[in-house]
Amino acid sequence: MAIPDYQTIMLPLLTFLSDGKEKSVKESVEHLSQVFKLSDSERKELLPNGTQALIHNRTAWAKTYLLKAGLILSTRRGFFKITDRGKSLLKQKPLRIDIKLLGQFPEFVVFRSRGKIQDSENEIEEVEDLSETPDELIDKAYSQVKNELASEILLKLKSCAPDFFERVVVDLLLKMGYGGSRKGAGAAIGKSGDEGIDGIISEDKLGLDNLYIQAKRWEGTVGRPEIQKFVGALTGQRSRKGVFITTSNFSKEAAEYTQRIDAKVVLIDGPMLADLMIDHNVGVSVEKIYELKRIDSDYFIDE
C-alpha cells in the first residue's frame, strides 16, 4: 500500500489516541505503518532531502494540524494525547478528517490565516498540495530549481572553450579537496587536444597519492572502449585510481566494466558534474537563503 498523505493520516492518528493515553510520534508512526500495511521499503522511504522518513514526516504534520485545531494537546516533550474536543469529534464518526473539516475550529482558522500572502490590493490564498506536507513542498520546489540550474550549467559547459572547461574541472577538484593549490593543480593538468583534459592531480593536500583524470566535452554517450583506453592510461601512469568526467553520459556497458576491474574508476556524467558544481559553489552564486526553524524544546524545558 502506498504511503498515505498527511490528511489521510489524521483520522487514524486521532483514533489511535482515543484511549486517552499519551503517545509519542514514534509510537504513532509504528501504529500507522501497521494500519496502512506499509512495507519495509515504504517505512524507510525518505524525503527528497534525505533527512527524515516520509511516513514520520507526514505523521508529524498530521499531529501538528490536529494540535492547531485543539483536537490533541502536547503533554511533554515528544508526547501528546487527545482532548475532549477530539473525543467529541470522534463520537460524530467522521469518514475523514482533513483541512476542510478542521476549518470549523477557530484556532485552526487563525493558524491557517498566517499562511496567506497579502499585497496592496488583493489577498492571495496560500497554494496547497493536499497530498504533500509543507516539508515535501519545500523539498520539491528546491529540487526543481536545482534541476533547472543544473540544465543551464550543462548548456554552458558544452558551449564553452576547451581551456575554460579545463579551468572548471580544476576549480571543482580544488573545491572538493583535491590538488592542494590551484597552481599545483593547474600545472598537473595538461590539454589533450581533443576538447578535454588529461592529467594527474594529487588526491590529498600532502600529495600522498595521485588521481588520473580525463574529461570530455562530449554530446554522445561514452562507451566501454573509451573507459578501457582510460584504464590503460592508468596502468601507464602506475596508478590504480582515476576519474572520468564527461558532459554527456556513460553507456551501461561502460558502467558495468568499471565494477569488474581492479582499478578504482569513478565515472562522473553531465548531471552529476552539474550537481557537484552546485554543491561546491563552482560557477554559481547564492541568490537567497531560507532558514527552516523548529521549536527548541530544551529552551522550554522548565516552562
C-alpha positions as a Markdown table, in Angstrom:
| # | Residue | x | y | z |
|---|---|---|---|---|
| 1 | Met | 0.0 | 0.0 | 0.0 |
| 2 | Ala | 1.3 | 3.5 | -0.8 |
| 3 | Ile | 2.3 | 5.8 | 1.9 |
| 4 | Pro | -0.8 | 7.9 | 2.8 |
| 5 | Asp | -0.8 | 11.7 | 2.6 |
| 6 | Tyr | -0.8 | 13.6 | 5.9 |
| 7 | Gln | -4.5 | 14.4 | 5.7 |
| 8 | Thr | -5.4 | 10.7 | 5.3 |
| 9 | Ile | -3.3 | 10.1 | 8.4 |
| 10 | Met | -5.3 | 12.5 | 10.6 |
| 11 | Leu | -8.4 | 10.3 | 11.4 |
| 12 | Pro | -6.4 | 7.1 | 12.1 |
| 13 | Leu | -4.0 | 9.1 | 14.3 |
| 14 | Leu | -6.8 | 10.7 | 16.3 |
| 15 | Thr | -8.4 | 7.3 | 16.6 |
| 16 | Phe | -5.1 | 5.8 | 17.9 |
| 17 | Leu | -5.3 | 8.4 | 20.7 |
| 18 | Ser | -8.9 | 7.7 | 21.6 |
| 19 | Asp | -7.9 | 5.7 | 24.7 |
| 20 | Gly | -6.8 | 9.0 | 26.3 |
| 21 | Lys | -3.2 | 7.9 | 26.9 |
| 22 | Glu | -0.3 | 10.0 | 25.8 |
| 23 | Lys | 1.5 | 8.7 | 22.8 |
| 24 | Ser | 4.7 | 9.7 | 21.0 |
| 25 | Val | 5.3 | 10.3 | 17.3 |
| 26 | Lys | 7.4 | 7.1 | 17.2 |
| 27 | Glu | 4.6 | 5.0 | 18.6 |
| 28 | Ser | 2.2 | 6.7 | 16.3 |
| 29 | Val | 4.3 | 6.0 | 13.2 |
| 30 | Glu | 4.6 | 2.3 | 14.1 |
| 31 | His | 0.9 | 2.0 | 14.6 |
| 32 | Leu | 0.1 | 3.8 | 11.4 |
| 33 | Ser | 2.6 | 1.8 | 9.4 |
| 34 | Gln | 0.7 | -1.3 | 10.6 |
| 35 | Val | -2.7 | 0.2 | 9.9 |
| 36 | Phe | -1.7 | 1.1 | 6.3 |
| 37 | Lys | 0.3 | -2.1 | 5.9 |
| 38 | Leu | 3.4 | -0.4 | 4.8 |
| 39 | Ser | 6.3 | -2.5 | 3.5 |
| 40 | Asp | 9.8 | -2.2 | 4.9 |
| 41 | Ser | 10.9 | -0.2 | 1.9 |
| 42 | Glu | 7.9 | 2.2 | 2.3 |
| 43 | Arg | 8.7 | 2.6 | 6.0 |
| 44 | Lys | 12.3 | 3.6 | 5.1 |
| 45 | Glu | 11.4 | 5.9 | 2.2 |
| 46 | Leu | 12.9 | 9.3 | 2.8 |
| 47 | Leu | 12.1 | 12.9 | 2.0 |
| 48 | Pro | 13.9 | 14.2 | -1.1 |
| 49 | Asn | 16.5 | 15.8 | 1.1 |
| 50 | Gly | 17.1 | 12.5 | 2.9 |
| 51 | Thr | 16.7 | 13.9 | 6.4 |
| 52 | Gln | 13.6 | 12.0 | 7.6 |
| 53 | Ala | 11.4 | 9.1 | 6.8 |
| 54 | Leu | 8.4 | 10.1 | 4.7 |
| 55 | Ile | 5.9 | 8.4 | 6.9 |
| 56 | His | 7.4 | 10.0 | 10.0 |
| 57 | Asn | 7.3 | 13.5 | 8.4 |
| 58 | Arg | 3.6 | 13.1 | 7.4 |
| 59 | Thr | 2.6 | 11.7 | 10.8 |
| 60 | Ala | 4.3 | 14.7 | 12.5 |
| 61 | Trp | 2.5 | 17.2 | 10.2 |
| 62 | Ala | -0.8 | 15.4 | 10.8 |
| 63 | Lys | -0.1 | 15.7 | 14.5 |
| 64 | Thr | 0.7 | 19.5 | 14.1 |
| 65 | Tyr | -2.6 | 20.2 | 12.3 |
| 66 | Leu | -4.7 | 18.2 | 14.9 |
| 67 | Leu | -2.8 | 20.2 | 17.6 |
| 68 | Lys | -3.6 | 23.5 | 16.0 |
| 69 | Ala | -7.3 | 22.5 | 15.8 |
| 70 | Gly | -7.4 | 21.7 | 19.5 |
| 71 | Leu | -8.1 | 18.0 | 19.0 |
| 72 | Ile | -4.9 | 17.0 | 20.7 |
| 73 | Leu | -2.5 | 18.6 | 23.1 |
| 74 | Ser | 1.2 | 18.3 | 24.0 |
| 75 | Thr | 1.8 | 16.7 | 27.4 |
| 76 | Arg | 5.5 | 16.8 | 27.5 |
| 77 | Arg | 8.4 | 16.8 | 25.1 |
| 78 | Gly | 7.6 | 14.5 | 22.2 |
| 79 | Phe | 4.3 | 13.2 | 23.6 |
| 80 | Phe | 0.7 | 14.2 | 23.1 |
| 81 | Lys | -2.9 | 13.0 | 23.8 |
| 82 | Ile | -6.4 | 13.6 | 22.7 |
| 83 | Thr | -8.6 | 16.4 | 24.1 |
| 84 | Asp | -12.3 | 16.5 | 25.0 |
| 85 | Arg | -12.8 | 18.2 | 21.6 |
| 86 | Gly | -11.0 | 15.4 | 19.9 |
| 87 | Lys | -13.2 | 12.8 | 21.6 |
| 88 | Ser | -16.3 | 14.7 | 20.8 |
| 89 | Leu | -15.3 | 14.8 | 17.1 |
| 90 | Leu | -14.7 | 11.0 | 17.0 |
| 91 | Lys | -18.2 | 10.4 | 18.5 |
| 92 | Gln | -19.6 | 12.1 | 15.4 |
| 93 | Lys | -17.9 | 9.2 | 13.4 |
| 94 | Pro | -16.4 | 11.3 | 10.6 |
| 95 | Leu | -15.4 | 9.4 | 7.5 |
| 96 | Arg | -12.3 | 11.6 | 7.1 |
| 97 | Ile | -10.5 | 14.4 | 8.9 |
| 98 | Asp | -8.9 | 16.9 | 6.7 |
| 99 | Ile | -8.1 | 20.6 | 6.4 |
| 100 | Lys | -11.7 | 21.4 | 5.3 |
| 101 | Leu | -13.2 | 19.7 | 8.3 |
| 102 | Leu | -10.6 | 21.4 | 10.7 |
| 103 | Gly | -11.8 | 24.7 | 9.3 |
| 104 | Gln | -14.7 | 24.6 | 11.8 |
| 105 | Phe | -12.4 | 25.3 | 14.7 |
| 106 | Pro | -11.5 | 29.0 | 15.3 |
| 107 | Glu | -7.9 | 28.2 | 16.5 |
| 108 | Phe | -7.2 | 26.4 | 13.3 |
| 109 | Val | -8.6 | 29.2 | 11.1 |
| 110 | Val | -6.2 | 31.7 | 12.9 |
| 111 | Phe | -3.3 | 29.3 | 12.4 |
| 112 | Arg | -4.1 | 28.9 | 8.7 |
| 113 | Ser | -4.6 | 32.7 | 8.1 |
| 114 | Arg | -0.9 | 33.2 | 8.8 |
| 115 | Gly | -0.2 | 31.3 | 5.6 |
| 116 | Lys | -1.9 | 33.9 | 3.4 |
| 117 | Ile | 0.0 | 36.4 | 1.3 |
| 118 | Gln | -1.0 | 40.0 | 1.3 |
| 119 | Asp | -0.5 | 42.6 | -1.4 |
| 120 | Ser | -1.7 | 46.2 | -1.7 |
| 121 | Glu | -4.9 | 45.3 | -3.4 |
| 122 | Asn | -5.6 | 41.6 | -3.1 |
| 123 | Glu | -5.5 | 38.8 | -0.5 |
| 124 | Ile | -4.0 | 35.7 | -2.1 |
| 125 | Glu | -4.7 | 32.4 | -0.5 |
| 126 | Glu | -1.7 | 30.1 | 0.0 |
| 127 | Val | -1.3 | 27.4 | -2.6 |
| 128 | Glu | -1.5 | 23.9 | -1.1 |
| 129 | Asp | -1.0 | 20.4 | -2.4 |
| 130 | Leu | -3.4 | 18.4 | -0.3 |
| 131 | Ser | -1.2 | 15.2 | -0.7 |
| 132 | Glu | 2.1 | 16.7 | 0.5 |
| 133 | Thr | 3.4 | 18.2 | 3.7 |
| 134 | Pro | 5.0 | 21.7 | 3.8 |
| 135 | Asp | 8.4 | 20.0 | 4.1 |
| 136 | Glu | 7.7 | 18.0 | 0.9 |
| 137 | Leu | 6.6 | 21.0 | -1.0 |
| 138 | Ile | 9.8 | 22.9 | 0.0 |
| 139 | Asp | 11.9 | 20.0 | -1.0 |
| 140 | Lys | 10.1 | 19.6 | -4.3 |
| 141 | Ala | 10.5 | 23.3 | -5.1 |
| 142 | Tyr | 14.2 | 23.3 | -4.2 |
| 143 | Ser | 14.8 | 20.2 | -6.4 |
| 144 | Gln | 13.0 | 21.8 | -9.3 |
| 145 | Val | 15.1 | 25.0 | -9.0 |
| 146 | Lys | 18.3 | 22.9 | -8.7 |
| 147 | Asn | 17.4 | 20.7 | -11.7 |
| 148 | Glu | 16.8 | 23.8 | -13.8 |
| 149 | Leu | 20.1 | 25.3 | -12.7 |
| 150 | Ala | 21.9 | 22.1 | -13.5 |
| 151 | Ser | 20.5 | 22.0 | -17.0 |
| 152 | Glu | 21.7 | 25.6 | -17.5 |
| 153 | Ile | 25.1 | 24.7 | -16.3 |
| 154 | Leu | 25.4 | 21.8 | -18.7 |
| 155 | Leu | 24.5 | 24.0 | -21.6 |
| 156 | Lys | 27.2 | 26.5 | -20.6 |
| 157 | Leu | 29.8 | 23.7 | -20.3 |
| 158 | Lys | 29.0 | 22.2 | -23.7 |
| 159 | Ser | 29.4 | 25.6 | -25.4 |
| 160 | Cys | 32.5 | 26.8 | -23.5 |
| 161 | Ala | 36.1 | 26.8 | -24.8 |
| 162 | Pro | 38.3 | 23.8 | -24.0 |
| 163 | Asp | 40.7 | 25.9 | -21.8 |
| 164 | Phe | 37.7 | 27.2 | -19.8 |
| 165 | Phe | 36.4 | 23.7 | -19.3 |
| 166 | Glu | 39.9 | 22.8 | -18.0 |
| 167 | Arg | 39.6 | 25.6 | -15.5 |
| 168 | Val | 36.1 | 24.4 | -14.4 |
| 169 | Val | 37.4 | 20.9 | -13.7 |
| 170 | Val | 40.4 | 22.2 | -11.8 |
| 171 | Asp | 38.3 | 24.6 | -9.7 |
| 172 | Leu | 35.8 | 21.8 | -8.9 |
| 173 | Leu | 38.6 | 19.4 | -7.9 |
| 174 | Leu | 40.1 | 22.0 | -5.6 |
| 175 | Lys | 36.8 | 22.8 | -4.0 |
| 176 | Met | 36.4 | 19.1 | -3.4 |
| 177 | Gly | 39.7 | 19.0 | -1.6 |
| 178 | Tyr | 42.0 | 17.6 | -4.3 |
| 179 | Gly | 45.2 | 19.1 | -5.8 |
| 180 | Gly | 46.5 | 21.2 | -2.8 |
| 181 | Ser | 46.8 | 24.6 | -4.5 |
| 182 | Arg | 45.4 | 26.0 | -7.8 |
| 183 | Lys | 48.9 | 26.5 | -9.1 |
| 184 | Gly | 49.9 | 22.9 | -8.4 |
| 185 | Ala | 46.6 | 21.5 | -9.8 |
| 186 | Gly | 46.8 | 23.7 | -12.9 |
| 187 | Ala | 50.3 | 22.5 | -13.6 |
| 188 | Ala | 49.3 | 18.9 | -13.3 |
| 189 | Ile | 46.6 | 19.2 | -15.9 |
| 190 | Gly | 47.5 | 19.4 | -19.5 |
| 191 | Lys | 45.5 | 19.9 | -22.7 |
| 192 | Ser | 44.9 | 16.8 | -24.6 |
| 193 | Gly | 43.9 | 18.5 | -27.9 |
| 194 | Asp | 40.5 | 16.7 | -28.1 |
| 195 | Glu | 38.4 | 19.3 | -26.2 |
| 196 | Gly | 39.0 | 17.5 | -23.0 |
| 197 | Ile | 41.8 | 17.4 | -20.4 |
| 198 | Asp | 44.1 | 14.6 | -19.2 |
| 199 | Gly | 46.5 | 14.7 | -16.3 |
| 200 | Ile | 47.4 | 13.7 | -12.8 |
| 201 | Ile | 46.4 | 15.6 | -9.7 |
| 202 | Ser | 47.1 | 15.0 | -6.0 |
| 203 | Glu | 44.4 | 13.0 | -4.2 |
| 204 | Asp | 45.1 | 14.8 | -1.0 |
| 205 | Lys | 46.8 | 18.1 | 0.0 |
| 206 | Leu | 50.0 | 16.2 | 1.1 |
| 207 | Gly | 50.4 | 14.6 | -2.3 |
| 208 | Leu | 50.5 | 11.0 | -0.8 |
| 209 | Asp | 48.6 | 9.6 | -3.8 |
| 210 | Asn | 47.5 | 10.7 | -7.2 |
| 211 | Leu | 44.4 | 10.6 | -9.3 |
| 212 | Tyr | 44.5 | 10.3 | -13.1 |
| 213 | Ile | 41.8 | 12.5 | -14.7 |
| 214 | Gln | 40.2 | 12.5 | -18.1 |
| 215 | Ala | 37.4 | 14.9 | -19.1 |
| 216 | Lys | 35.4 | 15.0 | -22.3 |
| 217 | Arg | 33.1 | 17.7 | -23.5 |
| 218 | Trp | 31.0 | 15.2 | -25.5 |
| 219 | Glu | 27.5 | 15.1 | -26.8 |
| 220 | Gly | 27.3 | 11.4 | -27.5 |
| 221 | Thr | 27.4 | 8.5 | -25.0 |
| 222 | Val | 30.8 | 7.5 | -23.7 |
| 223 | Gly | 31.1 | 3.7 | -24.3 |
| 224 | Arg | 33.2 | 0.9 | -22.8 |
| 225 | Pro | 36.1 | 1.3 | -25.4 |
| 226 | Glu | 36.8 | 4.8 | -24.1 |
| 227 | Ile | 36.9 | 3.6 | -20.5 |
| 228 | Gln | 39.2 | 0.7 | -21.5 |
| 229 | Lys | 41.6 | 3.2 | -23.0 |
| 230 | Phe | 41.4 | 5.3 | -19.8 |
| 231 | Val | 42.2 | 2.2 | -17.7 |
| 232 | Gly | 45.2 | 1.5 | -20.0 |
| 233 | Ala | 46.3 | 5.1 | -19.4 |
| 234 | Leu | 46.1 | 4.5 | -15.6 |
| 235 | Thr | 48.4 | 1.5 | -16.0 |
| 236 | Gly | 50.9 | 3.6 | -17.9 |
| 237 | Gln | 50.9 | 6.1 | -15.0 |
| 238 | Arg | 51.3 | 3.3 | -12.5 |
| 239 | Ser | 48.0 | 4.5 | -10.9 |
| 240 | Arg | 45.0 | 2.5 | -9.8 |
| 241 | Lys | 42.7 | 5.4 | -9.2 |
| 242 | Gly | 41.0 | 7.6 | -11.9 |
| 243 | Val | 38.1 | 9.9 | -12.6 |
| 244 | Phe | 36.5 | 10.1 | -16.0 |
| 245 | Ile | 34.4 | 13.3 | -16.4 |
| 246 | Thr | 32.0 | 13.9 | -19.3 |
| 247 | Thr | 29.3 | 16.5 | -20.1 |
| 248 | Ser | 27.2 | 13.7 | -21.6 |
| 249 | Asn | 26.6 | 10.2 | -20.2 |
| 250 | Phe | 28.0 | 6.7 | -19.9 |
| 251 | Ser | 26.7 | 3.5 | -21.5 |
| 252 | Lys | 25.5 | 0.7 | -19.3 |
| 253 | Glu | 28.4 | -1.5 | -20.6 |
| 254 | Ala | 30.9 | 1.3 | -19.6 |
| 255 | Ala | 29.5 | 1.5 | -16.0 |
| 256 | Glu | 29.4 | -2.3 | -15.6 |
| 257 | Tyr | 33.0 | -2.6 | -16.8 |
| 258 | Thr | 34.3 | -0.3 | -14.0 |
| 259 | Gln | 32.7 | -2.7 | -11.5 |
| 260 | Arg | 34.7 | -5.7 | -12.7 |
| 261 | Ile | 38.2 | -4.2 | -12.9 |
| 262 | Asp | 40.8 | -3.9 | -10.1 |
| 263 | Ala | 41.4 | -0.2 | -10.7 |
| 264 | Lys | 39.1 | 2.2 | -8.9 |
| 265 | Val | 37.5 | 4.3 | -11.7 |
| 266 | Val | 34.8 | 6.9 | -10.8 |
| 267 | Leu | 32.5 | 8.0 | -13.7 |
| 268 | Ile | 31.1 | 11.5 | -13.5 |
| 269 | Asp | 28.4 | 12.2 | -16.1 |
| 270 | Gly | 26.9 | 15.5 | -17.1 |
| 271 | Pro | 24.1 | 15.7 | -14.5 |
| 272 | Met | 26.5 | 14.6 | -11.7 |
| 273 | Leu | 29.1 | 17.1 | -12.8 |
| 274 | Ala | 26.5 | 19.9 | -12.7 |
| 275 | Asp | 25.3 | 18.8 | -9.3 |
| 276 | Leu | 28.8 | 18.8 | -7.9 |
| 277 | Met | 29.4 | 22.3 | -9.2 |
| 278 | Ile | 26.2 | 23.4 | -7.5 |
| 279 | Asp | 27.1 | 21.6 | -4.2 |
| 280 | His | 30.6 | 23.1 | -4.2 |
| 281 | Asn | 29.7 | 26.6 | -5.5 |
| 282 | Val | 31.6 | 26.4 | -8.7 |
| 283 | Gly | 30.2 | 28.7 | -11.4 |
| 284 | Val | 27.1 | 29.5 | -9.3 |
| 285 | Ser | 26.4 | 32.1 | -6.6 |
| 286 | Val | 23.9 | 32.2 | -3.7 |
| 287 | Glu | 20.8 | 34.3 | -4.6 |
| 288 | Lys | 18.7 | 33.6 | -1.5 |
| 289 | Ile | 19.0 | 31.8 | 1.8 |
| 290 | Tyr | 16.0 | 30.5 | 3.7 |
| 291 | Glu | 16.2 | 29.2 | 7.2 |
| 292 | Leu | 13.8 | 26.4 | 8.2 |
| 293 | Lys | 13.4 | 26.5 | 12.0 |
| 294 | Arg | 11.8 | 24.3 | 14.6 |
| 295 | Ile | 10.8 | 24.9 | 18.2 |
| 296 | Asp | 13.7 | 24.4 | 20.7 |
| 297 | Ser | 12.1 | 22.0 | 23.2 |
| 298 | Asp | 15.1 | 22.3 | 25.5 |
| 299 | Tyr | 14.5 | 26.0 | 25.8 |
| 300 | Phe | 11.0 | 25.4 | 27.2 |
| 301 | Ile | 12.0 | 22.5 | 29.4 |
| 302 | Asp | 11.2 | 24.4 | 32.6 |
| 303 | Glu | 8.0 | 26.0 | 31.2 |
